[in-house]
């Protein structure tokens, strides 16, 4: 019982910059960052397509429409989820 109150007290005493976000807030933040990065990548590909006169988005769509492309996309998603889970474990552990 005292350990719980000690953890709450030590968490409250930390400055806001050093506090860890809660699990749901952290996951939502990561999801939003991933979405923004994806939209940014699509924007860069579109801009490069216009600048170079090459259909890079079409080439990416064709590559992802193949069976190997789909498996690579699935592998990337699994890698992102695994890395998020590993980082979440670091937040879930109690401090020593």
matplotlib code that plots the C-alpha trace (Angstrom):
import matplotlib.pyplot as plt

x = [0.0, 2.8, 4.6, 1.5, 1.4, 5.2, 4.9, 2.0, 3.9, 7.1, 5.1, 3.4, 6.6, 8.3, 8.2, 5.7, 8.4, 9.7, 6.3, 5.6, 2.3, -0.3, -0.7, -3.7, -2.3, 1.0, -0.6, -2.8, 0.2, 2.2, -0.8, -1.2, 2.6, 2.5, -0.5, 1.2, 4.4, 2.5, 0.7, 4.0, 5.6, 2.7, 3.1, 6.8, 6.2, 3.6, 5.9, 8.7, 6.4, 5.4, 9.0, 10.5, 7.5, 7.4, 4.4, 6.0, 2.6, 1.5, 4.7, 4.2, 0.6, 1.7, 4.4, 2.0, -0.6, 1.7, 1.8, 5.3, 4.4, 1.4, 3.6, 6.2, 3.5, 2.2, 5.8, 6.2, 3.0, 4.0, 7.4, 5.6, 3.3, 6.1, 8.2, 5.2, 4.6, 8.3, 8.2, 4.9, 6.5, 9.2, 6.4, 4.5, 7.4, 7.5, 10.5, 13.1]
y = [0.0, 2.4, 1.6, 2.8, 6.1, 6.5, 6.0, 8.5, 11.0, 10.7, 11.0, 14.1, 15.7, 15.4, 18.4, 18.1, 17.5, 14.4, 12.8, 9.8, 9.8, 7.2, 4.2, 5.4, 8.9, 7.5, 5.0, 7.8, 10.1, 7.4, 6.6, 10.3, 10.6, 7.6, 9.0, 12.4, 10.7, 8.6, 11.7, 13.5, 10.6, 10.6, 14.4, 14.1, 11.4, 13.5, 16.5, 14.5, 13.0, 16.4, 17.7, 14.7, 13.9, 10.3, 8.7, 7.6, 7.1, 4.9, 2.9, 2.5, 1.4, -1.2, -2.5, -2.8, -4.6, -7.6, -10.4, -9.7, -6.0, -6.9, -9.1, -6.3, -3.9, -6.4, -6.9, -3.1, -2.9, -5.8, -4.1, -0.9, -2.7, -4.7, -1.7, 0.1, -2.9, -3.0, 0.7, 0.3, -2.4, 0.2, 2.6, -0.2, -1.3, 0.2, 2.3, 0.7]
z = [0.0, 0.8, -2.4, -4.4, -2.5, -2.9, -6.6, -6.9, -4.8, -6.8, -10.1, -8.9, -7.7, -11.1, -13.4, -16.3, -18.8, -16.9, -16.4, -18.5, -20.5, -19.6, -21.8, -23.8, -24.3, -25.4, -27.9, -29.3, -29.7, -31.5, -33.8, -34.6, -35.3, -37.6, -39.5, -39.9, -41.1, -43.6, -45.0, -45.1, -47.1, -49.6, -49.9, -50.6, -53.2, -54.9, -55.0, -56.4, -58.9, -60.1, -60.1, -62.0, -64.2, -63.0, -61.4, -58.1, -56.3, -59.1, -58.9, -55.2, -55.7, -58.3, -56.0, -53.1, -55.3, -55.8, -53.3, -52.2, -51.8, -49.6, -47.4, -47.1, -46.0, -43.5, -42.2, -41.7, -39.8, -37.6, -37.0, -35.9, -33.6, -32.1, -31.5, -29.9, -27.6, -26.5, -25.7, -23.9, -21.7, -20.7, -19.6, -17.8, -15.6, -12.1, -11.3, -9.0]

ax = plt.figure().add_subplot(projection="3d")
ax.plot(x, y, z, "-o")
ax.set_aspect("equal")
plt.show()
